[in-house]
Amino acid sequence: MEGMPREPLRVRGKRRRSRSSSASATRKVRARATTSKEVFHFLQLPAELQNHIYDLAAEDSPSSQICPFQHQDLQQEHKLRGMGFTQVCRKIRSEFRPLWMAKTEVKIEWEHLVQYLDTFHPHRIDGPTNAYRSFTVYYNPKENNHFKNYVRILPLFRMARLSKAPKFVIDDYDDIKDSITGTQASQDLSQVLKHQNENWLRDMEEGNMPGILAKDLGGALFISILLWQPNAPDFMLATDIMDRGDRYIEGVGLSSLSTRFCHLRVRVFPMRDTET
């Protein structure tokens, strides 16, 4: 009589374990069922249909305001039609990205340029096939405190490789918007950005230019190019640095691009050992 209550308790315990085990097994099966290793279905479509979808996604791509403009006249709706195709996978990205870029006009303020390039273009540009329709950078001297400190503008030269018609607009919307100095400095810098000398481009590509700095001089720009040279001595006088810099500017064909509104100077340093 004393052992009678114990047996039903054991049975109930088994039943509870059985139901729990069954539910657990069901959950595991469902979890496995929702895990798919299939290829994205878009890649299984016929090539003609894929190309048609690409054309629709890139059709009438509006001007792309990547970051908000503070000035009211430049504010517009933020649209990036079809950009999702550039973020799906390597195959779709390589096929659609040139189409999207060729129809996209990027307008961006100076303060967001480095972040944009580091996010969307962290590597070297392969060629003109991956080029925006236009790429315009707006710089406001008032908001950027008149370049009291030198500002790194090497990203602008990266930008020039992203567009067939890059523009750098100096504009404070009031004082120098229509001034000769502001307009001329912008045009002169654009010419420097488009410079195609072989040695100049090679030094930039191979990392021999740790930086290109700019400072505002009341509507004109002072451009300082930092250059590593393998044959430069460890110690040089200021005059030696200037002489080497002047010879470099002349050798790469930049002397004609140094104007009263866009002053170019090169500061030469001995080549550093990149393996240490």
C-alpha positions as a Markdown table, in Angstrom:
| # | Residue | x | y | z |
|---|---|---|---|---|
| 1 | Met | 0.0 | 0.0 | 0.0 |
| 2 | Glu | 2.8 | 2.4 | 0.8 |
| 3 | Gly | 4.4 | 1.9 | -2.7 |
| 4 | Met | 1.2 | 2.5 | -4.7 |
| 5 | Pro | 1.4 | 6.3 | -5.0 |
| 6 | Arg | 5.0 | 6.2 | -6.3 |
| 7 | Glu | 4.3 | 4.3 | -9.5 |
| 8 | Pro | 1.9 | 6.9 | -11.0 |
| 9 | Leu | 4.4 | 9.6 | -10.2 |
| 10 | Arg | 7.0 | 7.7 | -12.2 |
| 11 | Val | 4.7 | 7.3 | -15.1 |
| 12 | Arg | 3.8 | 11.0 | -15.1 |
| 13 | Gly | 7.4 | 11.9 | -15.0 |
| 14 | Lys | 8.1 | 9.7 | -18.0 |
| 15 | Arg | 5.2 | 11.3 | -19.9 |
| 16 | Arg | 6.4 | 14.8 | -19.2 |
| 17 | Arg | 9.9 | 13.9 | -20.4 |
| 18 | Ser | 8.4 | 12.3 | -23.5 |
| 19 | Arg | 6.4 | 15.3 | -24.4 |
| 20 | Ser | 9.3 | 17.6 | -23.8 |
| 21 | Ser | 11.6 | 15.4 | -25.9 |
| 22 | Ser | 9.1 | 15.3 | -28.7 |
| 23 | Ala | 8.6 | 19.1 | -28.7 |
| 24 | Ser | 12.3 | 19.6 | -28.6 |
| 25 | Ala | 12.8 | 17.3 | -31.6 |
| 26 | Thr | 10.0 | 19.2 | -33.4 |
| 27 | Arg | 11.7 | 22.5 | -32.8 |
| 28 | Lys | 15.0 | 21.2 | -34.0 |
| 29 | Val | 13.5 | 19.9 | -37.2 |
| 30 | Arg | 11.8 | 23.3 | -37.8 |
| 31 | Ala | 15.1 | 25.1 | -37.3 |
| 32 | Arg | 16.8 | 22.9 | -39.8 |
| 33 | Ala | 14.0 | 23.4 | -42.3 |
| 34 | Thr | 14.4 | 27.2 | -42.2 |
| 35 | Thr | 18.1 | 27.1 | -42.9 |
| 36 | Ser | 18.6 | 27.2 | -46.7 |
| 37 | Lys | 21.9 | 26.9 | -48.5 |
| 38 | Glu | 20.5 | 27.6 | -51.9 |
| 39 | Val | 21.9 | 30.3 | -54.3 |
| 40 | Phe | 20.0 | 33.6 | -54.4 |
| 41 | His | 17.2 | 33.1 | -56.9 |
| 42 | Phe | 18.1 | 36.1 | -58.9 |
| 43 | Leu | 21.2 | 34.3 | -60.1 |
| 44 | Gln | 19.1 | 31.5 | -61.5 |
| 45 | Leu | 17.2 | 33.8 | -63.8 |
| 46 | Pro | 18.1 | 33.8 | -67.5 |
| 47 | Ala | 20.8 | 36.3 | -68.4 |
| 48 | Glu | 18.4 | 38.4 | -70.6 |
| 49 | Leu | 16.0 | 38.8 | -67.7 |
| 50 | Gln | 18.9 | 39.7 | -65.3 |
| 51 | Asn | 20.1 | 42.4 | -67.7 |
| 52 | His | 16.5 | 43.8 | -68.0 |
| 53 | Ile | 16.2 | 44.1 | -64.2 |
| 54 | Tyr | 19.6 | 45.8 | -64.1 |
| 55 | Asp | 18.4 | 48.3 | -66.7 |
| 56 | Leu | 15.3 | 49.1 | -64.8 |
| 57 | Ala | 17.2 | 49.5 | -61.5 |
| 58 | Ala | 19.6 | 51.9 | -63.1 |
| 59 | Glu | 17.1 | 53.8 | -65.2 |
| 60 | Asp | 16.8 | 57.5 | -64.5 |
| 61 | Ser | 19.0 | 57.4 | -61.4 |
| 62 | Pro | 18.5 | 60.7 | -59.6 |
| 63 | Ser | 21.3 | 62.9 | -58.2 |
| 64 | Ser | 22.5 | 61.1 | -55.1 |
| 65 | Gln | 22.8 | 63.3 | -52.0 |
| 66 | Ile | 24.9 | 61.0 | -49.9 |
| 67 | Cys | 25.0 | 63.3 | -46.9 |
| 68 | Pro | 22.6 | 66.1 | -46.0 |
| 69 | Phe | 23.6 | 69.6 | -47.1 |
| 70 | Gln | 23.3 | 72.3 | -44.4 |
| 71 | His | 22.5 | 75.0 | -46.9 |
| 72 | Gln | 18.8 | 75.2 | -47.8 |
| 73 | Asp | 19.3 | 75.6 | -51.5 |
| 74 | Leu | 21.2 | 72.4 | -51.8 |
| 75 | Gln | 18.8 | 70.2 | -49.8 |
| 76 | Gln | 16.9 | 67.6 | -51.8 |
| 77 | Glu | 15.3 | 64.2 | -51.3 |
| 78 | His | 17.7 | 61.4 | -50.6 |
| 79 | Lys | 17.3 | 58.7 | -53.2 |
| 80 | Leu | 19.6 | 55.9 | -54.3 |
| 81 | Arg | 17.6 | 53.7 | -56.6 |
| 82 | Gly | 19.1 | 50.4 | -57.3 |
| 83 | Met | 22.0 | 50.8 | -54.8 |
| 84 | Gly | 21.0 | 47.6 | -53.1 |
| 85 | Phe | 22.3 | 45.6 | -56.1 |
| 86 | Thr | 25.8 | 46.8 | -55.3 |
| 87 | Gln | 25.7 | 45.3 | -51.9 |
| 88 | Val | 24.3 | 41.8 | -52.6 |
| 89 | Cys | 27.2 | 39.6 | -53.7 |
| 90 | Arg | 30.4 | 39.9 | -55.7 |
| 91 | Lys | 28.9 | 38.7 | -59.0 |
| 92 | Ile | 25.9 | 41.0 | -59.0 |
| 93 | Arg | 28.0 | 43.9 | -57.7 |
| 94 | Ser | 30.5 | 43.5 | -60.5 |
| 95 | Glu | 27.8 | 43.4 | -63.1 |
| 96 | Phe | 25.5 | 46.2 | -61.9 |
| 97 | Arg | 27.9 | 48.6 | -60.3 |
| 98 | Pro | 29.3 | 50.1 | -63.5 |
| 99 | Leu | 25.8 | 50.7 | -64.8 |
| 100 | Trp | 24.7 | 52.4 | -61.6 |
| 101 | Met | 27.8 | 54.6 | -61.3 |
| 102 | Ala | 27.6 | 55.7 | -64.9 |
| 103 | Lys | 24.2 | 57.3 | -64.3 |
| 104 | Thr | 24.7 | 58.6 | -60.8 |
| 105 | Glu | 25.6 | 62.2 | -59.9 |
| 106 | Val | 27.1 | 62.4 | -56.4 |
| 107 | Lys | 27.0 | 65.7 | -54.6 |
| 108 | Ile | 28.6 | 65.8 | -51.2 |
| 109 | Glu | 29.9 | 68.3 | -48.7 |
| 110 | Trp | 33.6 | 68.4 | -47.9 |
| 111 | Glu | 33.3 | 67.2 | -44.3 |
| 112 | His | 31.7 | 63.9 | -45.3 |
| 113 | Leu | 34.1 | 63.1 | -48.2 |
| 114 | Val | 36.7 | 61.0 | -46.4 |
| 115 | Gln | 34.0 | 58.9 | -44.6 |
| 116 | Tyr | 32.2 | 58.3 | -47.9 |
| 117 | Leu | 35.3 | 57.2 | -49.8 |
| 118 | Asp | 36.5 | 55.0 | -46.9 |
| 119 | Thr | 33.0 | 53.3 | -46.8 |
| 120 | Phe | 32.2 | 52.9 | -50.5 |
| 121 | His | 35.6 | 53.0 | -52.2 |
| 122 | Pro | 38.3 | 51.7 | -49.7 |
| 123 | His | 40.4 | 50.2 | -52.5 |
| 124 | Arg | 42.0 | 51.5 | -55.6 |
| 125 | Ile | 39.7 | 52.2 | -58.6 |
| 126 | Asp | 40.2 | 49.7 | -61.4 |
| 127 | Gly | 39.6 | 52.1 | -64.3 |
| 128 | Pro | 37.2 | 54.5 | -66.0 |
| 129 | Thr | 34.5 | 51.9 | -66.4 |
| 130 | Asn | 33.8 | 52.3 | -62.7 |
| 131 | Ala | 33.2 | 56.1 | -62.8 |
| 132 | Tyr | 30.3 | 58.3 | -61.6 |
| 133 | Arg | 28.5 | 60.4 | -64.1 |
| 134 | Ser | 29.7 | 63.4 | -62.0 |
| 135 | Phe | 31.1 | 63.8 | -58.5 |
| 136 | Thr | 30.9 | 67.3 | -56.9 |
| 137 | Val | 32.4 | 68.3 | -53.6 |
| 138 | Tyr | 31.2 | 71.5 | -51.9 |
| 139 | Tyr | 33.5 | 73.3 | -49.5 |
| 140 | Asn | 32.3 | 76.2 | -47.3 |
| 141 | Pro | 35.2 | 78.2 | -45.9 |
| 142 | Lys | 33.0 | 79.7 | -43.2 |
| 143 | Glu | 31.8 | 76.4 | -41.8 |
| 144 | Asn | 35.3 | 74.9 | -42.1 |
| 145 | Asn | 36.9 | 77.8 | -40.3 |
| 146 | His | 38.9 | 79.0 | -43.3 |
| 147 | Phe | 41.4 | 76.1 | -43.3 |
| 148 | Lys | 43.1 | 77.5 | -40.2 |
| 149 | Asn | 44.8 | 74.1 | -40.0 |
| 150 | Tyr | 45.9 | 72.2 | -43.1 |
| 151 | Val | 43.2 | 69.8 | -44.3 |
| 152 | Arg | 44.1 | 66.5 | -46.0 |
| 153 | Ile | 42.9 | 66.5 | -49.6 |
| 154 | Leu | 44.4 | 63.3 | -50.9 |
| 155 | Pro | 40.9 | 61.9 | -51.0 |
| 156 | Leu | 40.0 | 64.5 | -53.6 |
| 157 | Phe | 42.5 | 62.8 | -56.0 |
| 158 | Arg | 40.9 | 59.5 | -55.3 |
| 159 | Met | 37.6 | 61.2 | -56.1 |
| 160 | Ala | 39.1 | 62.3 | -59.4 |
| 161 | Arg | 39.5 | 58.6 | -60.4 |
| 162 | Leu | 35.8 | 58.0 | -59.7 |
| 163 | Ser | 34.4 | 60.5 | -62.1 |
| 164 | Lys | 35.1 | 61.6 | -65.7 |
| 165 | Ala | 34.2 | 65.2 | -64.6 |
| 166 | Pro | 35.1 | 65.8 | -60.9 |
| 167 | Lys | 34.3 | 69.2 | -59.5 |
| 168 | Phe | 35.5 | 70.9 | -56.4 |
| 169 | Val | 33.3 | 73.9 | -55.6 |
| 170 | Ile | 34.4 | 76.6 | -53.1 |
| 171 | Asp | 31.2 | 78.2 | -52.0 |
| 172 | Asp | 30.1 | 80.0 | -48.8 |
| 173 | Tyr | 26.8 | 80.8 | -50.5 |
| 174 | Asp | 27.2 | 84.5 | -49.7 |
| 175 | Asp | 30.6 | 86.2 | -49.8 |
| 176 | Ile | 32.7 | 84.3 | -52.4 |
| 177 | Lys | 30.0 | 82.5 | -54.3 |
| 178 | Asp | 30.5 | 84.7 | -57.3 |
| 179 | Ser | 33.9 | 86.1 | -56.5 |
| 180 | Ile | 36.8 | 85.7 | -59.0 |
| 181 | Thr | 39.2 | 84.2 | -56.5 |
| 182 | Gly | 36.9 | 81.5 | -55.2 |
| 183 | Thr | 35.8 | 80.5 | -58.7 |
| 184 | Gln | 39.3 | 80.5 | -60.1 |
| 185 | Ala | 40.8 | 78.6 | -57.2 |
| 186 | Ser | 38.1 | 75.9 | -57.7 |
| 187 | Gln | 38.9 | 75.7 | -61.4 |
| 188 | Asp | 42.6 | 75.6 | -60.9 |
| 189 | Leu | 42.4 | 72.8 | -58.3 |
| 190 | Ser | 40.1 | 70.8 | -60.7 |
| 191 | Gln | 42.9 | 71.0 | -63.3 |
| 192 | Val | 45.4 | 69.6 | -60.7 |
| 193 | Leu | 43.0 | 66.8 | -59.9 |
| 194 | Lys | 42.8 | 65.8 | -63.5 |
| 195 | His | 46.5 | 65.8 | -64.1 |
| 196 | Gln | 47.6 | 62.6 | -65.8 |
| 197 | Asn | 51.4 | 62.6 | -65.7 |
| 198 | Glu | 52.7 | 59.0 | -65.5 |
| 199 | Asn | 55.2 | 59.6 | -62.7 |
| 200 | Trp | 52.7 | 61.7 | -60.7 |
| 201 | Leu | 50.1 | 59.0 | -60.8 |
| 202 | Arg | 52.6 | 56.3 | -60.0 |
| 203 | Asp | 53.8 | 58.1 | -56.9 |
| 204 | Met | 50.3 | 58.4 | -55.8 |
| 205 | Glu | 49.3 | 54.8 | -56.5 |
| 206 | Glu | 52.5 | 53.4 | -54.9 |
| 207 | Gly | 52.0 | 55.3 | -51.6 |
| 208 | Asn | 54.9 | 57.7 | -52.1 |
| 209 | Met | 52.6 | 60.6 | -51.1 |
| 210 | Pro | 51.6 | 60.2 | -47.5 |
| 211 | Gly | 49.5 | 63.3 | -47.8 |
| 212 | Ile | 48.4 | 66.2 | -49.9 |
| 213 | Leu | 47.3 | 69.1 | -47.7 |
| 214 | Ala | 45.4 | 72.3 | -48.4 |
| 215 | Lys | 45.1 | 75.6 | -46.6 |
| 216 | Asp | 42.8 | 78.6 | -47.6 |
| 217 | Leu | 44.5 | 81.9 | -48.2 |
| 218 | Gly | 41.6 | 84.3 | -48.5 |
| 219 | Gly | 40.0 | 82.7 | -51.6 |
| 220 | Ala | 43.2 | 81.1 | -52.9 |
| 221 | Leu | 44.5 | 77.7 | -52.0 |
| 222 | Phe | 47.9 | 76.6 | -50.8 |
| 223 | Ile | 48.5 | 73.0 | -51.7 |
| 224 | Ser | 51.4 | 71.2 | -49.9 |
| 225 | Ile | 52.4 | 67.8 | -51.3 |
| 226 | Leu | 54.3 | 65.5 | -49.0 |
| 227 | Leu | 56.6 | 63.2 | -51.0 |
| 228 | Trp | 58.9 | 60.3 | -50.1 |
| 229 | Gln | 62.0 | 60.0 | -52.3 |
| 230 | Pro | 64.4 | 57.0 | -52.1 |
| 231 | Asn | 67.5 | 59.1 | -52.9 |
| 232 | Ala | 66.7 | 61.9 | -50.4 |
| 233 | Pro | 69.3 | 62.3 | -47.6 |
| 234 | Asp | 68.2 | 61.8 | -44.0 |
| 235 | Phe | 69.0 | 65.4 | -43.2 |
| 236 | Met | 68.3 | 68.3 | -45.5 |
| 237 | Leu | 68.2 | 72.1 | -45.2 |
| 238 | Ala | 65.0 | 74.0 | -45.9 |
| 239 | Thr | 66.5 | 75.2 | -49.1 |
| 240 | Asp | 67.3 | 71.6 | -50.2 |
| 241 | Ile | 63.7 | 70.6 | -49.5 |
| 242 | Met | 62.4 | 73.5 | -51.6 |
| 243 | Asp | 64.8 | 72.8 | -54.5 |
| 244 | Arg | 63.9 | 69.1 | -54.6 |
| 245 | Gly | 60.2 | 70.0 | -54.5 |
| 246 | Asp | 60.5 | 72.6 | -57.3 |
| 247 | Arg | 62.3 | 70.1 | -59.5 |
| 248 | Tyr | 59.7 | 67.5 | -58.8 |
| 249 | Ile | 56.8 | 69.8 | -59.7 |
| 250 | Glu | 58.6 | 70.7 | -63.0 |
| 251 | Gly | 59.4 | 67.1 | -63.7 |
| 252 | Val | 55.8 | 65.8 | -63.4 |
| 253 | Gly | 54.4 | 68.8 | -65.4 |
| 254 | Leu | 52.7 | 70.6 | -62.5 |
| 255 | Ser | 54.6 | 73.9 | -62.8 |
| 256 | Ser | 52.1 | 75.2 | -65.3 |
| 257 | Leu | 49.2 | 74.4 | -63.0 |
| 258 | Ser | 50.6 | 76.4 | -60.0 |
| 259 | Thr | 48.8 | 79.7 | -60.2 |
| 260 | Arg | 48.2 | 82.7 | -58.0 |
| 261 | Phe | 45.0 | 81.1 | -56.9 |
| 262 | Cys | 46.3 | 77.6 | -56.4 |
| 263 | His | 49.9 | 77.5 | -55.1 |
| 264 | Leu | 51.7 | 74.2 | -55.3 |
| 265 | Arg | 54.6 | 73.2 | -53.1 |
| 266 | Val | 56.3 | 69.8 | -52.5 |
| 267 | Arg | 58.0 | 68.8 | -49.3 |
| 268 | Val | 60.5 | 66.0 | -49.8 |
| 269 | Phe | 61.3 | 63.4 | -47.2 |
| 270 | Pro | 63.7 | 60.4 | -47.2 |
| 271 | Met | 62.0 | 57.2 | -48.2 |
| 272 | Arg | 60.8 | 55.1 | -45.2 |
| 273 | Asp | 61.4 | 51.4 | -45.0 |
| 274 | Thr | 57.9 | 49.9 | -45.3 |
| 275 | Glu | 59.0 | 46.5 | -44.0 |
| 276 | Thr | 59.9 | 47.8 | -40.6 |
